[in-house]
């Protein structure tokens, strides 16, 4: 077995999407070594056989490098689309009338089929309908439950089966389609670590997904609908993590509304101790170019300054020409931002007040000790990962070494800011805890002789949710010789 790999020289995590450009064992390892911390399988594309092969490759890489690696399965969610046109496409003019109905015949410049009765029955006059990623904007003039008469606000070419977005209303459709249920069953059989839920509109969507997952994986809710913003606090409470999915969010809202919403989502997630991923078009030009634009670099940097736990590569790593270079670029941007002397102040613009619990009080105390006394790392012993999440919420200036006997927990914290997880046997007494903390910090190169460690755990040992102990210890450098 390979020696454990040292920790990254950064705290924000990089999540990369696998696809035709990166779905081989060799590419997965190259991307990991280039800076990727966790991998996303997009269930909208690819067959189960290909995804299963990627899981095998990632688990083999885990053994090779001696590090737990998180896998996220991203469910497609309902895809709302119009029907087909007799000639394949049409050209809509601003000011023209256009009808969407339930007639099962090919469309023309006057009408097209909308095979979603939920939309036909829900929309009202005055509401907006978006087609083809928002390129076409329609205003509802009249509706009777079977057809929607609209006025074209923004025209342009429109072709077969383009997507439909309805920003003004909660559509009464479940976030889990029959395809999603099959993909979810497959993903849980593959023992993935995270399930990403698309098209979240309301807390009930999250509650239903949690019930179906049954604790077999952690649940990440994608915030991509305006209706989800309206009930963000409730959705966060029910989620293990969230994603700022700026693609659809930027379609259903005006683009200028997305940046402040990104900051709001990141801030609220951090206050609740929920990991938050910022995604979509972060290095979009690197799909075809070996270098990003300056604006893209600034966009990635902004997400890191805001305190995001993870930043994500989508098409850049899935189908792009430069997946390795994209991963290296994310890694370099993150390292440079975190080396900025102003980073610590900026990342703490969000005030994370502790709840009235012993565990939260100890997490806050650990942060303050690390800020006051020169310290190399915070070591936390955890079974469920809750102690690690509390510690990461404080965004301490030193690395967070997470020691757990639970491999699932170690993998799940792969999306957690600053966390370096190690799977190790649980401890049974205080002396063993201290010796193990020192030994692991030295082994993983997070500390050296003479440095201090902050150690957090719960007594009785091995009891989830019992964090009640904090200890500061100095290393002698002889700990590895005794192991």
ABEGO torsion letter per residue (X at the ends): XBBBBBBBABABBBBBBBBAAABBAAAAAAAAAAGBABBBBBAABEBAAAAAAAAAAAAAAAAAAGBBBBBBBBBAEBBBBBBBBAAGBBBBBBGBBBBBBABBBBBBAABBBBABAAAAAABBBGBBBBBGGGABBBBBABBAGABBBBBBABBEBBBBGBBBBBAABBBBBBABBAAAAAAAAAAAAAGBABBBBBGBABAAAAAAAAAAAGGABBBBBBBABAAAAAAAAAAAAABABBBBBAAAAAAABBAAAAAAAAAAAAAAAAAAGBBBBBBEGAAAAAAABABBBAAAAAAAAAAAAAGBABBBBBAAAAABABAAAAAAAAAAAAAAAAABAAAAAAAAABBBBBBBBAAAAAAAAAAAAAAABBBABBBBBBAAGAAAAAAAAAGBABBBBBBBABAAAAAAAAABBGBBBBBBBBBABAAAAAAAAAAAAAAAGABBBGBBBBBBBBOBBGBBGABABBBBBBBAGAAAAAX
